[in-house]
Amino acid sequence: MSNVPEELRYTESHEWVSAEDDGTVRVGITDHAQEALGDLVFVELPAVGDQIDQGDSCAVVESVKAASDIYTPLAGEVIEVNEDLDSDPGIINNDPYGDGWLFKLKLDDAAELDDLLDAETYAQQLD
């Protein structure tokens, strides 16, 4: 059974979003996604300053099994990327909701957060 923290929001394509106190969000892939991919060996992240639209493919995670596009759950400007993933993509496998975050966004419209799945709905999708 995958870990699905209640305080996060989710997409059907297995990204998670954490709303930060400063109005930004952190984005990553879920525990279910990292389990399905297996051992991650490479991560390509967006560039700081990129403006991305909700649903855009903006990153790639590659495992020993396959490469998978990551779609941004929300529109906004990339304000930070997790540079630790360059040298150790396995951080995502070990801590997908903590140190394994992918990038941070300054949102164009915070109301888009309401369109994402809550933990209960996401967990039901996994059954």
N, CA, C and O atoms as a GROMACS GRO file, in nm:
protein
  508
    1MET      N    1   0.085  -0.119   0.000
    1MET     CA    2   0.000   0.000   0.000
    1MET      C    3   0.088   0.124   0.000
    1MET      O    4   0.179   0.137   0.082
    2SER      N    5   0.061   0.214  -0.092
    2SER     CA    6   0.139   0.337  -0.104
    2SER      C    7   0.104   0.436   0.006
    2SER      O    8  -0.009   0.440   0.055
    3ASN      N    9   0.202   0.516   0.042
    3ASN     CA   10   0.183   0.622   0.138
    3ASN      C   11   0.117   0.741   0.067
    3ASN      O   12   0.166   0.786  -0.037
    4VAL      N   13   0.005   0.793   0.124
    4VAL     CA   14  -0.066   0.908   0.066
    4VAL      C   15  -0.092   1.009   0.178
    4VAL      O   16  -0.196   1.002   0.244
    5PRO      N   17   0.003   1.102   0.202
    5PRO     CA   18  -0.016   1.200   0.310
    5PRO      C   19  -0.143   1.284   0.289
    5PRO      O   20  -0.171   1.330   0.179
    6GLU      N   21  -0.217   1.302   0.398
    6GLU     CA   22  -0.345   1.374   0.389
    6GLU      C   23  -0.331   1.523   0.361
    6GLU      O   24  -0.423   1.583   0.306
    7GLU      N   25  -0.218   1.583   0.397
    7GLU     CA   26  -0.203   1.728   0.383
    7GLU      C   27  -0.169   1.773   0.242
    7GLU      O   28  -0.164   1.893   0.215
    8LEU      N   29  -0.145   1.679   0.150
    8LEU     CA   30  -0.106   1.714   0.014
    8LEU      C   31  -0.223   1.706  -0.081
    8LEU      O   32  -0.327   1.647  -0.049
    9ARG      N   33  -0.208   1.764  -0.199
    9ARG     CA   34  -0.304   1.753  -0.309
    9ARG      C   35  -0.238   1.672  -0.420
    9ARG      O   36  -0.115   1.665  -0.427
   10TYR      N   37  -0.318   1.610  -0.507
   10TYR     CA   38  -0.266   1.513  -0.603
   10TYR      C   39  -0.327   1.532  -0.741
   10TYR      O   40  -0.431   1.596  -0.758
   11THR      N   41  -0.258   1.474  -0.841
   11THR     CA   42  -0.313   1.467  -0.976
   11THR      C   43  -0.338   1.321  -1.011
   11THR      O   44  -0.285   1.231  -0.947
   12GLU      N   45  -0.419   1.299  -1.112
   12GLU     CA   46  -0.443   1.162  -1.159
   12GLU      C   47  -0.317   1.103  -1.221
   12GLU      O   48  -0.305   0.981  -1.232
   13SER      N   49  -0.223   1.190  -1.263
   13SER     CA   50  -0.098   1.141  -1.322
   13SER      C   51   0.013   1.126  -1.218
   13SER      O   52   0.130   1.116  -1.254
   14HIS      N   53  -0.025   1.123  -1.089
   14HIS     CA   54   0.064   1.085  -0.978
   14HIS      C   55   0.168   1.189  -0.938
   14HIS      O   56   0.277   1.154  -0.892
   15GLU      N   57   0.136   1.318  -0.957
   15GLU     CA   58   0.219   1.423  -0.899
   15GLU      C   59   0.151   1.468  -0.768
   15GLU      O   60   0.029   1.459  -0.754
   16TRP      N   61   0.231   1.516  -0.675
   16TRP     CA   62   0.175   1.573  -0.552
   16TRP      C   63   0.213   1.721  -0.544
   16TRP      O   64   0.310   1.765  -0.605
   17VAL      N   65   0.134   1.796  -0.466
   17VAL     CA   66   0.156   1.939  -0.447
   17VAL      C   67   0.145   1.971  -0.299
   17VAL      O   68   0.051   1.930  -0.232
   18SER      N   69   0.242   2.045  -0.249
   18SER     CA   70   0.240   2.093  -0.112
   18SER      C   71   0.233   2.245  -0.114
   18SER      O   72   0.323   2.310  -0.166
   19ALA      N   73   0.125   2.301  -0.058
   19ALA     CA   74   0.111   2.446  -0.050
   19ALA      C   75   0.197   2.497   0.065
   19ALA      O   76   0.181   2.454   0.179
   20GLU      N   77   0.288   2.589   0.034
   20GLU     CA   78   0.378   2.644   0.135
   20GLU      C   79   0.318   2.770   0.196
   20GLU      O   80   0.228   2.831   0.139
   21ASP      N   81   0.368   2.809   0.311
   21ASP     CA   82   0.316   2.926   0.382
   21ASP      C   83   0.336   3.057   0.304
   21ASP      O   84   0.260   3.152   0.324
   22ASP      N   85   0.435   3.062   0.217
   22ASP     CA   86   0.462   3.186   0.143
   22ASP      C   87   0.383   3.197   0.012
   22ASP      O   88   0.408   3.287  -0.068
   23GLY      N   89   0.288   3.106  -0.009
   23GLY     CA   90   0.206   3.112  -0.129
   23GLY      C   91   0.262   3.036  -0.248
   23GLY      O   92   0.198   3.030  -0.353
   24THR      N   93   0.380   2.977  -0.232
   24THR     CA   94   0.436   2.894  -0.338
   24THR      C   95   0.394   2.749  -0.315
   24THR      O   96   0.333   2.717  -0.213
   25VAL      N   97   0.429   2.663  -0.410
   25VAL     CA   98   0.402   2.520  -0.392
   25VAL      C   99   0.527   2.440  -0.427
   25VAL      O  100   0.608   2.481  -0.511
   26ARG      N  101   0.541   2.325  -0.361
   26ARG     CA  102   0.643   2.226  -0.398
   26ARG      C  103   0.571   2.116  -0.474
   26ARG      O  104   0.456   2.083  -0.444
   27VAL      N  105   0.640   2.058  -0.572
   27VAL     CA  106   0.582   1.953  -0.655
   27VAL      C  107   0.676   1.833  -0.657
   27VAL      O  108   0.798   1.849  -0.660
   28GLY      N  109   0.618   1.714  -0.654
   28GLY     CA  110   0.697   1.592  -0.664
   28GLY      C  111   0.613   1.482  -0.723
   28GLY      O  112   0.499   1.505  -0.765
   29ILE      N  113   0.668   1.360  -0.727
   29ILE     CA  114   0.589   1.245  -0.770
   29ILE      C  115   0.554   1.162  -0.647
   29ILE      O  116   0.626   1.163  -0.547
   30THR      N  117   0.444   1.092  -0.656
   30THR     CA  118   0.392   1.020  -0.540
   30THR      C  119   0.472   0.893  -0.509
   30THR      O  120   0.551   0.845  -0.591
   31ASP      N  121   0.449   0.842  -0.391
   31ASP     CA  122   0.509   0.716  -0.350
   31ASP      C  123   0.468   0.605  -0.447
   31ASP      O  124   0.550   0.520  -0.484
   32HIS      N  125   0.342   0.605  -0.489
   32HIS     CA  126   0.294   0.506  -0.586
   32HIS      C  127   0.374   0.515  -0.716
   32HIS      O  128   0.415   0.413  -0.771
   33ALA      N  129   0.396   0.637  -0.765
   33ALA     CA  130   0.468   0.656  -0.891
   33ALA      C  131   0.613   0.607  -0.880
   33ALA      O  132   0.662   0.538  -0.969
   34GLN      N  133   0.680   0.643  -0.771
   34GLN     CA  134   0.820   0.600  -0.759
   34GLN      C  135   0.830   0.449  -0.743
   34GLN      O  136   0.926   0.388  -0.791
   35GLU      N  137   0.732   0.387  -0.677
   35GLU     CA  138   0.732   0.241  -0.665
   35GLU      C  139   0.712   0.176  -0.801
   35GLU      O  140   0.778   0.077  -0.834
   36ALA      N  141   0.621   0.232  -0.881
   36ALA     CA  142   0.592   0.175  -1.013
   36ALA      C  143   0.712   0.189  -1.107
   36ALA      O  144   0.738   0.101  -1.189
   37LEU      N  145   0.785   0.301  -1.095
   37LEU     CA  146   0.900   0.324  -1.183
   37LEU      C  147   1.020   0.238  -1.143
   37LEU      O  148   1.096   0.195  -1.230
   38GLY      N  149   1.037   0.214  -1.016
   38GLY     CA  150   1.154   0.141  -0.968
   38GLY      C  151   1.269   0.237  -0.941
   38GLY      O  152   1.248   0.357  -0.922
   39ASP      N  153   1.389   0.184  -0.938
   39ASP     CA  154   1.506   0.265  -0.903
   39ASP      C  155   1.530   0.375  -1.005
   39ASP      O  156   1.553   0.347  -1.123
   40LEU      N  157   1.522   0.500  -0.959
   40LEU     CA  158   1.541   0.614  -1.049
   40LEU      C  159   1.690   0.638  -1.071
   40LEU      O  160   1.771   0.633  -0.978
   41VAL      N  161   1.725   0.666  -1.198
   41VAL     CA  162   1.866   0.683  -1.233
   41VAL      C  163   1.896   0.820  -1.293
   41VAL      O  164   2.012   0.857  -1.305
   42PHE      N  165   1.791   0.896  -1.332
   42PHE     CA  166   1.813   1.026  -1.394
   42PHE      C  167   1.688   1.111  -1.378
   42PHE      O  168   1.576   1.061  -1.389
   43VAL      N  169   1.707   1.239  -1.354
   43VAL     CA  170   1.594   1.333  -1.346
   43VAL      C  171   1.630   1.457  -1.425
   43VAL      O  172   1.737   1.515  -1.406
   44GLU      N  173   1.541   1.499  -1.516
   44GLU     CA  174   1.557   1.623  -1.590
   44GLU      C  175   1.451   1.720  -1.539
   44GLU      O  176   1.332   1.693  -1.549
   45LEU      N  177   1.494   1.832  -1.485
   45LEU     CA  178   1.403   1.928  -1.424
   45LEU      C  179   1.388   2.052  -1.511
   45LEU      O  180   1.473   2.079  -1.595
   46PRO      N  181   1.280   2.129  -1.491
   46PRO     CA  182   1.267   2.255  -1.564
   46PRO      C  183   1.373   2.354  -1.515
   46PRO      O  184   1.437   2.332  -1.412
   47ALA      N  185   1.390   2.462  -1.588
   47ALA     CA  186   1.486   2.565  -1.548
   47ALA      C  187   1.417   2.668  -1.460
   47ALA      O  188   1.300   2.700  -1.479
   48VAL      N  189   1.492   2.720  -1.363
   48VAL     CA  190   1.440   2.830  -1.281
   48VAL      C  191   1.409   2.947  -1.375
   48VAL      O  192   1.490   2.985  -1.459
   49GLY      N  193   1.290   3.003  -1.357
   49GLY     CA  194   1.246   3.113  -1.443
   49GLY      C  195   1.151   3.070  -1.552
   49GLY      O  196   1.083   3.153  -1.612
   50ASP      N  197   1.144   2.938  -1.579
   50ASP     CA  198   1.049   2.889  -1.679
   50ASP      C  199   0.906   2.921  -1.636
   50ASP      O  200   0.872   2.907  -1.519
   51GLN      N  201   0.825   2.963  -1.731
   51GLN     CA  202   0.681   2.983  -1.708
   51GLN      C  203   0.611   2.860  -1.766
   51GLN      O  204   0.624   2.833  -1.886
   52ILE      N  205   0.538   2.787  -1.684
   52ILE     CA  206   0.474   2.664  -1.732
   52ILE      C  207   0.324   2.669  -1.706
   52ILE      O  208   0.278   2.726  -1.607
   53ASP      N  209   0.250   2.608  -1.799
   53ASP     CA  210   0.104   2.605  -1.791
   53ASP      C  211   0.059   2.474  -1.729
   53ASP      O  212   0.125   2.371  -1.742
   54GLN      N  213  -0.055   2.478  -1.661
   54GLN     CA  214  -0.110   2.359  -1.598
   54GLN      C  215  -0.122   2.247  -1.702
   54GLN      O  216  -0.176   2.266  -1.810
   55GLY      N  217  -0.068   2.130  -1.666
   55GLY     CA  218  -0.074   2.014  -1.755
   55GLY      C  219   0.042   1.999  -1.849
   55GLY      O  220   0.053   1.897  -1.918
   56ASP      N  221   0.133   2.099  -1.855
   56ASP     CA  222   0.250   2.089  -1.941
   56ASP      C  223   0.345   1.981  -1.891
   56ASP      O  224   0.361   1.961  -1.771
   57SER      N  225   0.407   1.911  -1.985
   57SER     CA  226   0.517   1.823  -1.949
   57SER      C  227   0.637   1.912  -1.921
   57SER      O  228   0.680   1.989  -2.008
   58CYS      N  229   0.692   1.902  -1.801
   58CYS     CA  230   0.799   1.996  -1.765
   58CYS      C  231   0.922   1.928  -1.706
   58CYS      O  232   1.022   1.994  -1.679
   59ALA      N  233   0.915   1.797  -1.686
   59ALA     CA  234   1.030   1.726  -1.631
   59ALA      C  235   1.022   1.580  -1.677
   59ALA      O  236   0.919   1.535  -1.727
   60VAL      N  237   1.132   1.509  -1.658
   60VAL     CA  238   1.137   1.368  -1.693
   60VAL      C  239   1.208   1.294  -1.580
   60VAL      O  240   1.311   1.339  -1.530
   61VAL      N  241   1.152   1.181  -1.539
   61VAL     CA  242   1.224   1.093  -1.447
   61VAL      C  243   1.248   0.962  -1.521
   61VAL      O  244   1.160   0.909  -1.589
   62GLU      N  245   1.369   0.911  -1.506
   62GLU     CA  246   1.407   0.790  -1.577
   62GLU      C  247   1.453   0.686  -1.476
   62GLU      O  248   1.531   0.715  -1.386
   63SER      N  249   1.400   0.565  -1.493
   63SER     CA  250   1.438   0.456  -1.403
   63SER      C  251   1.504   0.345  -1.483
   63SER      O  252   1.524   0.358  -1.604
   64VAL      N  253   1.537   0.238  -1.415
   64VAL     CA  254   1.594   0.124  -1.484
   64VAL      C  255   1.490   0.058  -1.574
   64VAL      O  256   1.525  -0.019  -1.663
   65LYS      N  257   1.360   0.089  -1.552
   65LYS     CA  258   1.251   0.031  -1.631
   65LYS      C  259   1.208   0.118  -1.747
   65LYS      O  260   1.185   0.068  -1.857
   66ALA      N  261   1.195   0.251  -1.724
   66ALA     CA  262   1.135   0.339  -1.824
   66ALA      C  263   1.162   0.484  -1.791
   66ALA      O  264   1.206   0.518  -1.681
   67ALA      N  265   1.134   0.571  -1.888
   67ALA     CA  266   1.134   0.716  -1.864
   67ALA      C  267   0.990   0.762  -1.860
   67ALA      O  268   0.905   0.709  -1.932
   68SER      N  269   0.962   0.860  -1.774
   68SER     CA  270   0.825   0.907  -1.758
   68SER      C  271   0.824   1.060  -1.753
   68SER      O  272   0.901   1.121  -1.680
   69ASP      N  273   0.733   1.120  -1.832
   69ASP     CA  274   0.715   1.265  -1.826
   69ASP      C  275   0.645   1.303  -1.696
   69ASP      O  276   0.561   1.229  -1.645
   70ILE      N  277   0.681   1.420  -1.645
   70ILE     CA  278   0.615   1.477  -1.528
   70ILE      C  279   0.537   1.599  -1.576
   70ILE      O  280   0.591   1.686  -1.643
   71TYR      N  281   0.409   1.604  -1.539
   71TYR     CA  282   0.321   1.712  -1.582
   71TYR      C  283   0.297   1.806  -1.465
   71TYR      O  284   0.270   1.762  -1.353
   72THR      N  285   0.308   1.935  -1.492
   72THR     CA  286   0.288   2.029  -1.382
   72THR      C  287   0.140   2.036  -1.344
   72THR      O  288   0.054   2.054  -1.431
   73PRO      N  289   0.111   2.022  -1.217
   73PRO     CA  290  -0.028   2.023  -1.171
   73PRO      C  291  -0.090   2.162  -1.175
   73PRO      O  292  -0.213   2.176  -1.172
   74LEU      N  293  -0.005   2.266  -1.182
   74LEU     CA  294  -0.053   2.404  -1.172
   74LEU      C  295   0.031   2.494  -1.263
   74LEU      O  296   0.144   2.460  -1.299
   75ALA      N  297  -0.025   2.609  -1.299
   75ALA     CA  298   0.049   2.705  -1.381
   75ALA      C  299   0.128   2.800  -1.292
   75ALA      O  300   0.083   2.838  -1.184
   76GLY      N  301   0.246   2.838  -1.340
   76GLY     CA  302   0.324   2.934  -1.265
   76GLY      C  303   0.468   2.941  -1.313
   76GLY      O  304   0.504   2.884  -1.416
   77GLU      N  305   0.548   3.013  -1.236
   77GLU     CA  306   0.689   3.030  -1.266
   77GLU      C  307   0.773   2.939  -1.177
   77GLU      O  308   0.753   2.934  -1.056
   78VAL      N  309   0.865   2.866  -1.238
   78VAL     CA  310   0.956   2.781  -1.160
   78VAL      C  311   1.051   2.871  -1.085
   78VAL      O  312   1.127   2.947  -1.146
   79ILE      N  313   1.048   2.863  -0.953
   79ILE     CA  314   1.134   2.952  -0.873
   79ILE      C  315   1.250   2.877  -0.807
   79ILE      O  316   1.344   2.939  -0.757
   80GLU      N  317   1.244   2.743  -0.808
   80GLU     CA  318   1.353   2.665  -0.750
   80GLU      C  319   1.341   2.522  -0.799
   80GLU      O  320   1.230   2.472  -0.818
   81VAL      N  321   1.454   2.455  -0.820
   81VAL     CA  322   1.454   2.313  -0.852
   81VAL      C  323   1.540   2.240  -0.750
   81VAL      O  324   1.628   2.300  -0.688
   82ASN      N  325   1.514   2.113  -0.732
   82ASN     CA  326   1.589   2.033  -0.634
   82ASN      C  327   1.719   1.986  -0.698
   82ASN      O  328   1.722   1.880  -0.762
   83GLU      N  329   1.825   2.063  -0.682
   83GLU     CA  330   1.953   2.033  -0.746
   83GLU      C  331   2.019   1.908  -0.690
   83GLU      O  332   2.107   1.851  -0.754
   84ASP      N  333   1.979   1.864  -0.571
   84ASP     CA  334   2.035   1.742  -0.513
   84ASP      C  335   2.004   1.620  -0.598
   84ASP      O  336   2.074   1.519  -0.592
   85LEU      N  337   1.896   1.629  -0.679
   85LEU     CA  338   1.856   1.515  -0.762
   85LEU      C  339   1.954   1.491  -0.877
   85LEU      O  340   1.959   1.380  -0.931
   86ASP      N  341   2.032   1.593  -0.916
   86ASP     CA  342   2.131   1.576  -1.023
   86ASP      C  343   2.231   1.466  -0.987
   86ASP      O  344   2.265   1.382  -1.071
   87SER      N  345   2.277   1.467  -0.864
   87SER     CA  346   2.379   1.370  -0.823
   87SER      C  347   2.319   1.245  -0.762
   87SER      O  348   2.387   1.142  -0.757
   88ASP      N  349   2.193   1.250  -0.715
   88ASP     CA  350   2.133   1.134  -0.649
   88ASP      C  351   1.982   1.128  -0.673
   88ASP      O  352   1.904   1.163  -0.585
   89PRO      N  353   1.940   1.082  -0.793
   89PRO     CA  354   1.796   1.073  -0.821
   89PRO      C  355   1.724   0.976  -0.728
   89PRO      O  356   1.602   0.983  -0.714
   90GLY      N  357   1.797   0.885  -0.666
   90GLY     CA  358   1.738   0.788  -0.574
   90GLY      C  359   1.676   0.851  -0.451
   90GLY      O  360   1.602   0.784  -0.378
   91ILE      N  361   1.703   0.979  -0.428
   91ILE     CA  362   1.640   1.050  -0.317
   91ILE      C  363   1.488   1.039  -0.330
   91ILE      O  364   1.417   1.027  -0.230
   92ILE      N  365   1.438   1.042  -0.454
   92ILE     CA  366   1.293   1.031  -0.476
   92ILE      C  367   1.243   0.897  -0.427
   92ILE      O  368   1.136   0.890  -0.365
   93ASN      N  369   1.316   0.790  -0.453
   93ASN     CA  370   1.276   0.657  -0.407
   93ASN      C  371   1.274   0.649  -0.255
   93ASN      O  372   1.188   0.584  -0.196
   94ASN      N  373   1.369   0.714  -0.191
   94ASN     CA  374   1.382   0.705  -0.046
   94ASN      C  375   1.289   0.798   0.030
   94ASN      O  376   1.249   0.767   0.142
   95ASP      N  377   1.255   0.914  -0.029
   95ASP     CA  378   1.176   1.015   0.043
   95ASP      C  379   1.095   1.099  -0.057
   95ASP      O  380   1.123   1.217  -0.075
   96PRO      N  381   0.995   1.037  -0.123
   96PRO     CA  382   0.924   1.108  -0.231
   96PRO      C  383   0.850   1.233  -0.186
   96PRO      O  384   0.831   1.325  -0.266
   97TYR      N  385   0.809   1.241  -0.060
   97TYR     CA  386   0.733   1.357  -0.013
   97TYR      C  387   0.819   1.456   0.066
   97TYR      O  388   0.769   1.561   0.108
   98GLY      N  389   0.944   1.424   0.085
   98GLY     CA  390   1.032   1.512   0.162
   98GLY      C  391   1.146   1.562   0.075
   98GLY      O  392   1.127   1.651  -0.008
   99ASP      N  393   1.266   1.506   0.096
   99ASP     CA  394   1.383   1.550   0.021
   99ASP      C  395   1.374   1.520  -0.128
   99ASP      O  396   1.454   1.573  -0.206
  100GLY      N  397   1.279   1.438  -0.171
  100GLY     CA  398   1.265   1.403  -0.312
  100GLY      C  399   1.174   1.494  -0.393
  100GLY      O  400   1.133   1.457  -0.502
  101TRP      N  401   1.143   1.612  -0.342
  101TRP     CA  402   1.061   1.706  -0.420
  101TRP      C  403   1.136   1.743  -0.548
  101TRP      O  404   1.258   1.732  -0.554
  102LEU      N  405   1.061   1.787  -0.652
  102LEU     CA  406   1.121   1.816  -0.782
  102LEU      C  407   1.146   1.965  -0.805
  102LEU      O  408   1.258   2.006  -0.836
  103PHE      N  409   1.039   2.047  -0.790
  103PHE     CA  410   1.054   2.190  -0.816
  103PHE      C  411   0.950   2.269  -0.738
  103PHE      O  412   0.852   2.214  -0.687
  104LYS      N  413   0.974   2.400  -0.728
  104LYS     CA  414   0.880   2.491  -0.661
  104LYS      C  415   0.826   2.590  -0.762
  104LYS      O  416   0.897   2.635  -0.852
  105LEU      N  417   0.699   2.623  -0.746
  105LEU     CA  418   0.632   2.718  -0.836
  105LEU      C  419   0.578   2.837  -0.760
  105LEU      O  420   0.531   2.825  -0.647
  106LYS      N  421   0.585   2.954  -0.824
  106LYS     CA  422   0.508   3.070  -0.784
  106LYS      C  423   0.383   3.066  -0.870
  106LYS      O  424   0.392   3.080  -0.992
  107LEU      N  425   0.268   3.047  -0.809
  107LEU     CA  426   0.145   3.021  -0.883
  107LEU      C  427   0.091   3.142  -0.956
  107LEU      O  428   0.101   3.255  -0.909
  108ASP      N  429   0.034   3.116  -1.074
  108ASP     CA  430  -0.040   3.221  -1.146
  108ASP      C  431  -0.178   3.241  -1.083
  108ASP      O  432  -0.228   3.353  -1.076
  109ASP      N  433  -0.239   3.130  -1.037
  109ASP     CA  434  -0.374   3.136  -0.982
  109ASP      C  435  -0.389   3.030  -0.873
  109ASP      O  436  -0.405   2.911  -0.902
  110ALA      N  437  -0.383   3.073  -0.748
  110ALA     CA  438  -0.390   2.980  -0.635
  110ALA      C  439  -0.521   2.902  -0.631
  110ALA      O  440  -0.527   2.796  -0.568
  111ALA      N  441  -0.624   2.952  -0.697
  111ALA     CA  442  -0.753   2.882  -0.698
  111ALA      C  443  -0.743   2.747  -0.771
  111ALA      O  444  -0.828   2.660  -0.750
  112GLU      N  445  -0.640   2.729  -0.856
  112GLU     CA  446  -0.622   2.601  -0.925
  112GLU      C  447  -0.596   2.487  -0.826
  112GLU      O  448  -0.621   2.371  -0.858
  113LEU      N  449  -0.547   2.520  -0.708
  113LEU     CA  450  -0.524   2.416  -0.606
  113LEU      C  451  -0.653   2.341  -0.575
  113LEU      O  452  -0.649   2.221  -0.545
  114ASP      N  453  -0.765   2.410  -0.581
  114ASP     CA  454  -0.893   2.348  -0.550
  114ASP      C  455  -0.934   2.242  -0.652
  114ASP      O  456  -1.019   2.158  -0.624
  115ASP      N  457  -0.872   2.246  -0.770
  115ASP     CA  458  -0.906   2.149  -0.875
  115ASP      C  459  -0.832   2.016  -0.858
  115ASP      O  460  -0.864   1.918  -0.925
  116LEU      N  461  -0.734   2.012  -0.768
  116LEU     CA  462  -0.655   1.890  -0.750
  116LEU      C  463  -0.727   1.793  -0.657
  116LEU      O  464  -0.819   1.831  -0.584
  117LEU      N  465  -0.684   1.666  -0.661
  117LEU     CA  466  -0.746   1.562  -0.580
  117LEU      C  467  -0.701   1.573  -0.435
  117LEU      O  468  -0.586   1.606  -0.407
  118ASP      N  469  -0.793   1.545  -0.343
  118ASP     CA  470  -0.751   1.532  -0.203
  118ASP      C  471  -0.697   1.390  -0.182
  118ASP      O  472  -0.709   1.305  -0.271
  119ALA      N  473  -0.638   1.365  -0.066
  119ALA     CA  474  -0.572   1.238  -0.040
  119ALA      C  475  -0.669   1.120  -0.052
  119ALA      O  476  -0.634   1.016  -0.108
  120GLU      N  477  -0.789   1.135   0.000
  120GLU     CA  478  -0.885   1.025  -0.002
  120GLU      C  479  -0.922   0.988  -0.147
  120GLU      O  480  -0.926   0.870  -0.182
  121THR      N  481  -0.948   1.089  -0.229
  121THR     CA  482  -0.984   1.063  -0.368
  121THR      C  483  -0.868   1.001  -0.444
  121THR      O  484  -0.887   0.908  -0.523
  122TYR      N  485  -0.745   1.051  -0.420
  122TYR     CA  486  -0.629   0.995  -0.487
  122TYR      C  487  -0.609   0.849  -0.445
  122TYR      O  488  -0.583   0.763  -0.529
  123ALA      N  489  -0.621   0.821  -0.316
  123ALA     CA  490  -0.602   0.685  -0.266
  123ALA      C  491  -0.705   0.589  -0.327
  123ALA      O  492  -0.673   0.475  -0.358
  124GLN      N  493  -0.828   0.637  -0.345
  124GLN     CA  494  -0.931   0.553  -0.408
  124GLN      C  495  -0.895   0.520  -0.552
  124GLN      O  496  -0.925   0.411  -0.601
  125GLN      N  497  -0.829   0.614  -0.620
  125GLN     CA  498  -0.786   0.592  -0.758
  125GLN      C  499  -0.684   0.479  -0.766
  125GLN      O  500  -0.676   0.410  -0.868
  126LEU      N  501  -0.606   0.460  -0.660
  126LEU     CA  502  -0.501   0.359  -0.660
  126LEU      C  503  -0.555   0.219  -0.638
  126LEU      O  504  -0.487   0.121  -0.669
  127ASP      N  505  -0.676   0.208  -0.585
  127ASP     CA  506  -0.732   0.075  -0.555
  127ASP      C  507  -0.770   0.000  -0.682
  127ASP      O  508  -0.819  -0.113  -0.674
   0.00000   0.00000   0.00000
